[in-house]
Amino acid sequence: MGFIRKRVANEADAEDILQDVFYQLVGNTRPIEQLTGWLFTVTRNKITDKQRKKKPELLDDLYSGPDNETSFDWSELFFDDTGNPETEYLKNLFWETLHRALDELPAAQRDVFVLNEIEGVPFKEIAEKTGETINTLLSRKRYAVLHLRERLSILRDELLTN
């Protein structure tokens, strides 16, 4: 477990990996000559698999606020169909800020974000069209999400303090 903890971000992931290794050991039908070496190899592979499967950041992450009494959750605006002028104003403000922030991004980051998050194109298709690796696309989207999150948090903070 100590070997795993040094290589993963949190305790829950470490426990999951340890459990996966244990299940693979129990389910193994072939004889293992070097048990220690086999365990370390399988563990390293499980750690690598876990890191590869890490979920990319989503648009939902951009507009969800912290869970406290003064939080401001952008997603509440998108499901409000009351026609309230204040809500419509906030929706427009959100989209204007998002579009300005998208315009500030390098073209490669903006394109990946728009294709994947807004148009719903899977990373595999984007990779085939552009010739880029999926990891490169994930990285570009991550940088875009971080920038957009920062810009929208500035707007949220302004709305909460005014």
Secondary structure, 3 states (H helix, E strand, C coil): CHHHHCCCCCHHHHHHHHHHHHHHHHHCCCCCCCHHHHHHHHHHHHHHHHHHCCCCCCHHHHHCCCCCCCCCCCHHHHCCCCCCHHHHHHHHHHHHHHHHHHHHCCHHHHHHHHHHHHCCCCHHHHHHHHCCCHHHHHHHHHHHHHHHHHHHHHHHHHHHHC
